[in-house]
Amino acid sequence: MGTSMKALYSDIGLCIKSFKLFLECSTEHQCMKKFIDENLPDIVSSIGKNGVPCLNVLGVGSGSGEIDFEILGRIQSKHPGVSIHNEVVEPNLHQISKYKGLVKEKGEDLNISFTWNQMSSEEFKKQNKERKESKKFDFIHMIQMLYFVDSIHDTIKYFHSLLETNGKLLIIHTSDDSGFHPLWKNVISRFSNDHLLPDVRMVLDEMKMKYRIYKLASDLNVTECFTEGNENGERMLDFITQVAHFRKTAPADLTAELLRYIRQPQCSREENGRIIFINNLHAIVIEY
Ligand SMILES: C[S@@+](CC[C@H](N)C(=O)[O-])C[C@H]1O[C@@H](n2cnc3c(N)ncnc32)[C@H](O)[C@@H]1O
């Protein structure tokens, strides 16, 4: 990365702000909720050993928990009368606090207990190894978080090893037909070594894991990125490049190239005067 350019995650406040904006401008959570409504009930119907009174669920990189909460609701309605214990692994304290607020607001009537691990997935693994503990889970999910781990391979391998008999591991990740892949490969990778978009399917194939893929179509409105000085546009460029204050710190020709590339058909389309970036996702379900 250029000397004056700093990774977005070095400024947690800005990082959270730009992710929030990304959620507001995209159909990211809507398409996940559609998948949770339409596909998840079937996926979770077979988890758990026959007659168990409690299902153990683990969310890794849960953020503020909106999607986790939807997942828990579907698991509960598919397994009525069974209690759920949900563990959360999330390093960011602010996100955990928001998640706890959500539980307080909506979770009182639900038969769900929580354990909060304010730590990264790497720290969780280390802690379990030190305690010689490897509690098993009936359902584990890693949603939009594998970009941030030290090793995708080791992370998937470790969490897969924590699956209970009949358990399932769900990964939701940017798909290879989203605009992010060509943009990172052709422009962003030239100035950033961080968060290169990994090909999760390739990793799973190398590991000879069996999985099923669901395609989730999603859009991201990036129109404001094209108005210099527009605050939302600047935050969105920070999110897309994962660089803090990208437009202020990147050389002008790089910004121009990035904006030109975003307009390419492999990244976006124009619709009613708006620039709509392709934000498609894959939901990948891996069996025990
Ligand atoms: C893009 S957000 C996704 C949040 C949530 N899953 C969603 O889809 O709305 C990524 C989350 O992963 C967390 N995270 C970053 N590095 C992590 C790591 N090494 N282990 C676990 N979580 C991590 C961040 O704090 C953040 O909350």
The ligand as an SDF file (V2000), in Angstrom:
LIG
                    3D

 27 29  0  0  0  0  0  0  0  0999 V2000
  -18.1540   -7.4810    7.1630 C   0  0  0  0  0  0  0  0  0  0  0  0
  -18.5060   -7.7720    8.8290 S   0  0  0  0  0  0  0  0  0  0  0  0
  -19.7860   -8.9990    8.7160 C   0  0  0  0  0  0  0  0  0  0  0  0
  -20.6720   -9.0000    9.9090 C   0  0  0  0  0  0  0  0  0  0  0  0
  -21.8870   -9.9370    9.8400 C   0  0  0  0  0  0  0  0  0  0  0  0
  -21.4870  -11.3330    9.7290 N   0  0  0  0  0  0  0  0  0  0  0  0
  -22.7810   -9.5410    8.6650 C   0  0  0  0  0  0  0  0  0  0  0  0
  -22.7140  -10.2010    7.6060 O   0  0  0  0  0  0  0  0  0  0  0  0
  -23.5010   -8.5640    8.8010 O   0  0  0  0  0  0  0  0  0  0  0  0
  -17.1100   -8.7580    9.3330 C   0  0  0  0  0  0  0  0  0  0  0  0
  -17.0690   -9.0450   10.8190 C   0  0  0  0  0  0  0  0  0  0  0  0
  -15.9790   -9.9310   11.0700 O   0  0  0  0  0  0  0  0  0  0  0  0
  -15.3120   -9.5070   12.2520 C   0  0  0  0  0  0  0  0  0  0  0  0
  -13.9290  -10.0180   12.1870 N   0  0  0  0  0  0  0  0  0  0  0  0
  -12.8490   -9.4140   11.6270 C   0  0  0  0  0  0  0  0  0  0  0  0
  -11.7650  -10.1940   11.7470 N   0  0  0  0  0  0  0  0  0  0  0  0
  -12.1700  -11.3320   12.3760 C   0  0  0  0  0  0  0  0  0  0  0  0
  -11.5100  -12.5200   12.7880 C   0  0  0  0  0  0  0  0  0  0  0  0
  -10.2120  -12.7200   12.5630 N   0  0  0  0  0  0  0  0  0  0  0  0
  -12.2410  -13.4620   13.4460 N   0  0  0  0  0  0  0  0  0  0  0  0
  -13.5640  -13.2810   13.6780 C   0  0  0  0  0  0  0  0  0  0  0  0
  -14.2400  -12.1680   13.2750 N   0  0  0  0  0  0  0  0  0  0  0  0
  -13.5570  -11.2020   12.6380 C   0  0  0  0  0  0  0  0  0  0  0  0
  -15.4360   -7.9920   12.2410 C   0  0  0  0  0  0  0  0  0  0  0  0
  -15.2740   -7.4190   13.5150 O   0  0  0  0  0  0  0  0  0  0  0  0
  -16.8380   -7.8060   11.6630 C   0  0  0  0  0  0  0  0  0  0  0  0
  -17.8110   -7.7200   12.6710 O   0  0  0  0  0  0  0  0  0  0  0  0
  1  2  1  0
  2  3  1  0
  2 10  1  0
  3  4  1  0
  4  5  1  0
  5  6  1  0
  5  7  1  0
  7  8  2  0
  7  9  1  0
 10 11  1  0
 11 12  1  0
 11 26  1  0
 12 13  1  0
 13 14  1  0
 13 24  1  0
 14 15  1  0
 14 23  1  0
 15 16  2  0
 16 17  1  0
 17 18  1  0
 17 23  2  0
 18 19  1  0
 18 20  2  0
 20 21  1  0
 21 22  2  0
 22 23  1  0
 24 25  1  0
 24 26  1  0
 26 27  1  0
M  CHG  2   2   1   9  -1
M  END
$$$$
